[in-house]
Amino acid sequence: MRVAMVSSKSQITLPAAACRTVGIKPRDRVLIEVKEGEIVVRPAPDIMNFEGFLGKALPREKEKEVMARFIMEERKKHE
C-alpha cells in the first residue's frame, strides 16, 4: 500500500505502479466515486467505444443522459 499526500487543491498523484496495474496511462481520464465511505478511482471507458461517436450529435441534455446511463452500466460491471 502506498501513501499519497493531498495538495491544497485536493489533488493527489497516483503511484505509477498502481496505474500500470490497472492500465491508467498519462493523460487518461479516470472515474471517481465514493463507495461505502471510500474514494474509488478507476480507468474511464474509452470514449471511442460509445456507439455513434462519429455520428450525428445529440442535444446536450440527451448526451448527458446517454453518458450517465453508460457510466452506470460500467459501474455495475465492476461491482
Phi, psi and omega in degrees: 000136179254157177245135176237148179263140178270128181283175179295344177260016181063030179259149173228161173253124180284137178299137183302319182297320179294319179297316179299320182300321182257003175083024176272126180247162177308138179076002174289156174263150178232155174263137179240128176217153174260123185225118179051045176078008178238152175267124181249128178242127178214160181301140175280148178298149179292124183299335179291346179278350180294131179297133178075018184307318182264007180275198182297135179292144177264159174302149186309314181295322178294319178300319178298318179297315181297315180297316180298318179296317179298316180296319178297319178296318178296318180300317180298325180297332186259008179277000000 
